[in-house]
Amino acid sequence: MCGIFGYKGRRNASPIVIEGLKKLDYRGYDSWGIGIAHEDVIHIKKDAGRIEVSREMPDLEKLPGTAGIAHTRWATHGHVTKENANPHSSNNGKIAVVHNGIIENFQEQKQFLAGQGFKFYSETDTETIPNTIEYHMRRGYDFIEAAKRSLKHLEGQYAILALDSEGKIVAVRKEAPLVVGVGKDEYFLASDVTAFIDHTKDVIFLEENDMVIIDGGLKIFNLDKNAFVKRPVSKIDWDAEQAKKGNFDHFYLKEIMEQAEVIERISNTDQKIIKEIAGEIRKAKGVYIVACGTASYASMYGLYLFSKIAKTHVNSCVASEFQYFKHFLNSKSLVIAVSQSGETADTLSAIRAAKSMGAKVVSITNVNGSSLMRESDKSILQKAGPEIAVNSTKAYTSQLAILGLLAYELSGKLGEGTEELKELSREIYYLTSENARKFVKELAEKLKDKEHIYLIGRGPQYPTALEAAHKIKEVSYIHAEAFAGGELKHGPNALITKGTPYIVFSSGETEKETINSAMEVKARGAFVVGVGPKNNEVFDFFIKVRDAGDFNSIVQIIPMQILSYQLALLRGCDPDRPRNLAKSVTVK
């Protein structure tokens, strides 16, 4: 879940790696560090906190050297301190390493190295890596061969960049994201293409256990094949401006505002791929959707769409739990994996469990060339563009739209679904307008000091309520919890006191029953907020959202995204970088 960046080329490395690191801090912002090689010395600067607020910035950019590595950390092993920040160096100071992932056997490796006389200065698993490389160099191997041999000692999942004092870089990926950018006489390495997209759109997507060697030119050695390999160079179609905030104060708001364009792009998706994947669903004897977090709520909404529109039974499971249900899978099973990044560790584990049982895998992901896309039999790209804020917005609505189109194709009505989405994009422009945002801010003012917010929905509005609660708790740190409307009598009613906020999603065939649920909580003193096409006397505050039929969740979630944003601002929270969270969960 950390961000790593590396550069070797014809230019001064320090400003480039600092710029790349700033673009990766959504992957972790507990601490940061850079290492630059120059004249047989590696200069390391690091600290706790975010690099953007570092007082050392002017001096950092002046560090000489044309090869460097950098890291922004989301802590797993060891507290958030300067000492635990990456890079970590070998005892002789000739090797520096940055690392994303977990070295599962680091305690045993650390004990072994200590027995060889090595000293350790941090609590991290990362520090074992450069010292293991030094251990092999003491035995007579050069840096590259020593790095290769060191990997045999490491258990776990990781992406590693190792820099030696002469400016050579070795990088390896094992179940963690790492991509290579190819420029003119220069190379970039990063967890995400957004880190170097200003410099090049030519990218090499590494395969599992690929080891990159940059020493003058670039070579790739695959550790499984024990041989050098060729990997194709792909062209990224994202615009560099999409990965910038522009005139917005936060990426979170910018990405909320981009949803109309995203939905329009989904409506223009090549129908061939929609038909192909719908065909796989028809053929399968058992269809299962797996996802984590926000994507899991999109998947749950998809179940209702498949049931109602396509009269098709589809199962859903949180990806981290799926491996415990794999036993009934077979060669006729189909698993649909949903992940914005395509690098979510639990989702990748789920599809690998499915493939071990012979199942076919289809993915819905936003990142071309991601691990999930490469390991799937077929994929649909979400076309949402870079999503930088930790909390997902446009990726969620694009997932809903794609699942909806699949359901419509299964029912033989793909054209109807496409037209509904095109109409919807116009509604989203209104929902994200300045007037609409100001109106939602009025509600945020009423809720900003509440300790608890509860949300209820029935049918398709239940996963909408779950996702809305997810957004509120992530960015405002208010405890938010969602319930199916019919469950209130089975326990949640005990939570109601005078003024307790209840947000109620009311529309379509579930409207009457949902209003009855609202009456229940209102009778016990709740402050009731309605979200839907029709106002009702039971509501103390009402947000009007037109009835969008089967795509109601897309329009109903947008005011909730804005509400979470406004609550975060009013409570002094950073909407882009919630505490203790990172964008891509690449460790289990």
N, C-alpha and C positions, 0 to 999 in steps of 0.2 A: 504493500500500500504506500510505500515511499516512492519518491520520484528520483530518477537518476539521469544524469546527462554527461556526455563526453564529447570532446572535440579534438581533432588533430588535423592540422593543415598549414596553410600559408600565412594565416593571420594571427594576431595576438589572441590567445585563447581566453584570457580572463573576462573581458566584457561579453564574449559570446556565451561562455558557460553561465555567467551571472544572469544574462538575459534569458537563457533557456531555463534556468532554475526558477526564476520568477514565474514563468509560464507553467511550471509543474507544481507550484506549491499547493494546488488543490488536491494533490495526491498525499500531502502531509506537510504540516507547518509547525511541528513541535520544535524543530531545530534545523540548521542548515550548515553546509560546509563546502569548500572548494579546495582542490589540490592542483597546482600548476607546476609542471616540470620545466626546469631551466638550469643549464650548466651543471648537470649531474646532481641537482638538489630538487626535492619536491617541497614547494612552499604551501603549507596548509593553513587555511583560515576557516574557523567555524565558531558557531555560538548557538545557544538556545534561542527560541523565538523565530520570527520570520525574517528572511533576508531583506525584505523591503524596508524594514525599520532599523537596519543596522547602521550604526554611526561610522562603520569602517568602509562604507561603500566607495567613497572616492579613492581610497588607497587600494581597495580590492581590484578595481579595474585597471590599475597601473602595474599589477604583477606581470613580469615579463615571462615569455614562454609561449610556444605554439601548440602545446598539448596539455589538456587539462580534463579533470573530472569534477563532478559536483553532485550534491545530494540534498534533498529536502525530506525530512524524516517524519514518519508516523510511528511512534515508539511501540515496540513489542518487547524487546529484551533490554531492561535497564530504564532508569528514570529519564526524564527530560532534562538533561544537563549538557553543558558544553563538552564535558569529557566523553559523553556517550554519543555525541553528534558524529556523523560521518564527514569526511573520510577518516579511516583508521590506517595507521602506518605500521610497517614491520618494525621490529626492534632496531634494525640498522638504518631505518629511515629511508631506504632505497625503493620501497614499494608502498603505494597507497591504494586503498580499495573503498569503493562505495557499493552498496548492496541493497537490493529490495527483495524481501522474502524472509524465510526462516531457515537457519541451519539447525536441524533438529538434534544433531549429535554434538553440538558445540561444546557441551560440558566435558564429554569424553575427550574431544580433540584438544580442548584447553588444558585438561589434565595431562595429556600426553606431551604437549608442547612445553608445559611448565617443567616436566621431568627432563626436558632437553635444555633447560636453562632459560627459556623465554619468559619475559615478564609481561604482565597485562595491566592496562591503565584505565579500563572501562568495564562496564557490566554487560557489554553487548556480545552477541554471537558473531558479529561482523569482524571483530578484531582477530578472531582465529584465522581468517582467510589470508591476510598479508603475511602473517607469521608462518603459516603452513607453506606459502610460496617461498619465504626466506629459508625455511627448513630444507626444502629441496634444492635451493640454490647453494646452500652450504655443502650439499653433497655433490656439487659439481655441475649441475644442470643450469642452462641459461634461463632467462626470465620466462620465455614462452614455454619451454618444455617443463619448467618447474610449475608454472600455472596449470598446465595440462595435467600433470601428475597430482597436483593438489586437489583437483576436483574429485578424484577417486576417494578422498577422505571425507567429502562433504555429503551429508544426507539431508534431504529436504527439498524445498522449492525455492528458486532464486533467480535473479538477474544480477550479474556482477560485472563491474568495470574495475580492472586493475591497471594501474599506471606505474611504470618504473621511472627512475630518475633520469633516464636517457630519452624519455618521451614516447616510449612504445606503449601501446594500449592493447590489452587482451580483454575481451568481453564474452560472456556466455549467458545463455538463457536456458532455464529448466523450469517449466510450468510457471513462468512469470513473464510479463511483457517486456520486450526489448526490440527496438527497430533501428535500422541504420539509414541515415540520410546521406546521399551521395551528391557532393557538389563538385566544383571545378578545383581539382588538386586539394580537396579537403573532405573530411568525413565527420558525420555527426552520429552520436548514439544517444538514444533516449527511451524513456518508458512510453512515450506518446509522440506522435508526429507533430502535434501542436507546438512542441518545444522548439522545433527547427523549421517550421513551415515557411517562415520569413526568408530563409536562406536557400531552401531547395524543396521541390516537390517530388524528387526522385528518391524512392524508398525501397529498401530491401527488407522484406518480412522474413525474419529468421525462423527456421524450423526448430523443433525440440532438440536440445543438446548441441546446437550450433555454437561454435567458438569462433569469434571474430578476432583476427590478428591485424592490427594496423601498425605497420612499421615501414614507412614510405608509402607503399600501396596497401590494398586491402585484400585479405584472403580469409576464407571461411573453412574451418575444419569441423567436421561432424564427429562428435565423440562416439556415437553409436556405431557409425560406419568405419571409424578409425581411418578416415580419408578426407582429403580436401574435396569440397563440393562447390558447385555453381548454384547460385540463387538468382532468380530473375529480378530485374529492377522494375518496380511498378511506379506509375504516376498517380499522385494523390490529387483528387479533383476538388478538395476543399479550398476555399479562398482564404488567404492569410487574414483578411479583415474579419472573417467570421470568428476567429479566435481572439479578437480584441474587444474591449469594452466599448470603444467608441465614445459617444456622448453620455453613456449611462453610468450611473454611480456604482452599479454592481452588475456582475454577469447574471445573477439570479433574475433581476428585472429584465435585462436584455433578452434572456432566453424565454421568459414568459411572453414577451412582446413578439417573439419570432414565430409563435405557434401557428398563426394564420398561414404564413408562408409554408411552414412544414406540412400542414394538413393539405394544402394545395398541391405540394410536391407528391405527397402520398397518393392523392387522387389521380395523379398522372403516372403512377407506377406502371411499368411494363406489365400488361395483363398476362403475358406469357408465363412469367414466374409465379404469379398468383394462381394461375390455372394448374401449373405443374405441382405446386405444393398442395393445393386442394385435391389434386389427383392422388397424391401420397396419402392424404387423410382418408380418402374414400377406400383405398386399397387396404389400409391397416386394420388389423384385428386388435384394437386397443391403442388409444391415442392419449399421450400424457404430456402436459405442459409443465416445465420446470423453470423456476426463476427465483430470484432473491429480492427482498426489499420492495421498492416501488414496482419493479417489473413483475413481482409476484401478484400485486394487486391488479395490474393490467391483465395478467393471465387469468385471474379469478373472474374479472369482468368478461373476458373472452369466453369462459364457460357458459355464461348466460347467453351470449350471442350465438354460440354454436347450438345451444339447446333451442332457443326461440326461433332463430332465422333458418338454421340448417337442419333442425330436428336430429342433431348428431350428438352422441354422448362423448364427452372429452373429460379426462381427469386432470387435476392440477395438484402439484406438490411443491412445497418449499424445497429448493435445490439441495440444501444441506441435509435434508432428511431422506432424499430420494434413494440413496444407496441402500437404505434399510428396507426398501420395497422392491428392489430390483428382481427378486426371485421369480416373479411371475412374468417377466419379460421374455420375449423370444424373437425369432427372426421376422415375425409378422407384426411386431410392435413398432410404433412410431413415437419418438420423443421430440417435442418441440421445445427448444431452449430459447429463452428470452433474456437478453443482456445488452444494455447500452454499450458497455465497453468491449464486450466479447472476451474479457480477461477475468471475469469473476471466478474466483477459485472454486467455490462450492458448485457453481453451475458447470464448470469444466469437469469437476469430479463426477457430477451426476451423469453427464453424457458419456464419460468414459466407462462408468458402471453400466450404462445402457448398452454401449457398444460391446462390452465384454459378454453380454448376453445375446448378442447378435441383432439387437434392435437397430433400426434406421434412425438417423438424427437430422432434424431440420432446425435451423437457427434463425432468429429474428434479432439482428444486431445493427449497431450504428457505425461500427468501425470496419472498414474494408481491410481485409488481411489479418484480422484479429485471430487469436487462437481458436475461438469458438467457430468462426467462419471456416477456418482451414480444416477443422476436425469434423465438420458437418458434411452430410451428403448433399444437402442443398441449403441455400441461405436466401433470406430477403434482407436487403439493406434498408434501414429506417429513414435515411436521407434527412436526418435532423441537423447535420453539420456538427461542428465541435460543441460539446456541452461541457462548460468549464466549472460552473457552480457545482458544489458537492451535491446539492439537492436536485434531483431530476425533475424537469418540467416538460420541455418539448420532446424529450425521448419517451416519456410516459404517454403523451397524447399520440405520438406517432405509432407506438406499440398498439394502442387501442384501435387506431385507424386500420392498421395492417390486419389485426385479428378480425376486425369487422369485415374487411374486404374478403378475407378467406371464407368467413361464414356466408357472405352473400354469394360468392362463387359456388360454394357447396349447394346452395339452394337454387342455382341457375339464374341469379339476379345480380351479377357483378356490375352491370351497367347502372342499376338502380343505386347500389351502394356507392359507386363512384360519384354519381350526381349528388347524393346526399352529402358527401364529404366536400364537394365543391361549394355547395350552398353553405355548409358549416363554416368554411374559412371566412366568409363575409361576417358571420355572427361573431367570430372570435375577434375581429378587428374592433367591434363595438365593446366587447367585454374587457378588452385591454386598453381602451381609450382613457384619456386623462380624467374625464368625468367619472367613468366607472371606477377608476382607481381611487379617486377622492371619496366616492361614496363608500367604498369598502373600508377606507381609512377611518370613517366615522364609527364603524363597527369595531375596528381594532382599538380605537380609543376607549370603548366600553369594556373591552376584554383584556386589556394589557396587564392589569393587575390581578387577574384571576389565577388561582392555583391549578384549577382543573377546567378542561373543556371536554364535553362529551358530544359525540356525533352519532346520528342514527340514520339508517336507510333500510329499505326492503328491496328484495330482488336485485337488479343490477345496481341499485343505488347503495347497496351494502358495501361492495368493494370500493365504491366512490368515497363513502364515509371513511373506510379504512385508510385510503390513500390521503385524504384530507387530514386525518388525524396524524398520519405519518409526517406530512409537511409541517404542521404546526409544531409538533414536538421537536422536530429536527432543528428548526431555525430559531424558534422563540424560547425553547426550553420550558414551555408550559406543558404540564402533563395533559396530553390529549388522548382520548380513547374512544374507539368506535364500536357500536353494537348493531346487530341486526334488530330492527324495530320490534320484532316479536319476542325478543329475549329480555326485554326490560323487566317483565314480571318475574323472571327467573333469577334475579339477583341485582342487576344494575340500579333498580329503583331505590335501593338502600343508600345509594350515593347522593341522592338529591337533597339539597338544602336550599333555603331561600336564595334566589339569585344565581343558582348553578347554571352556567351556559349550556344549552343543548342546541346544536346545529342540526337541522332536519332537512334531508333531501327528499323532495316531494314532487313526483311527476308520473305521468303515464298510468299504467294499470295498477301501480302500487299506491297511488295518491291517497285514496280514502283510508286505507289501513295505516298509512304513514301519519296522516292527520290524527287518527285515533291515538297513535303512539305519542304524538305531540301533546294531545289533550291530557294524556296520563301524566307526563312530566310537568306540564303547566299547572295541573291541579295540585301538585306537590311543591310548587314554588319556583320552578325552573324559569330561567330567562330563555325564551325560545326564538331561535333564528331560523327563518325559512329560506330555502334555496330551491327555486323551481319556477314554473311558468305562471302560477296563480297565487295571489296573496290569500291569506286566511286570517280571520280574527284571532286565531290562537297565536299568531306570530307577533313577537315584540319588535322584531326587526326583520325586514324582508329584502332579499336580493333576487331580483327578477332575472331569470334565465329562460329563454324560450325553449319549448319542448323540441328536442332534437331527435326524438324517437330512439332508435337503437344506439345512437351515438351520444346519448344524454351525458354520459360520464365526461366526455371531452369538454362540453360547455360548462358543466357544473363544477368541474375541478378548477377551472381557471380563476374564479373569484376566491377560491380557497388558497390557491397559490399566492394570489395578491394579498390575501389576509395574512398568511404566514409571513410574507415579506414585510408588510406594515407592522406587524407585531414585533418582528425582529428589530426593526429600526427603533420603535418606541421603547423597547426594552434594552437598547444598547448592545444588541447582538450583531455579529457579522453574518449577513445572509448568505455570503458565498462560502464561508468556511466555518461550519458549526464545530463546536468543541468535540474532541474525541472521535471525529469522523473523518473519513477520506473518501475521495470520489470512487476509486476503483479498489474493491476489496480483493486483493490478489493473494491474500494468505488465508488459510482455513483456521 
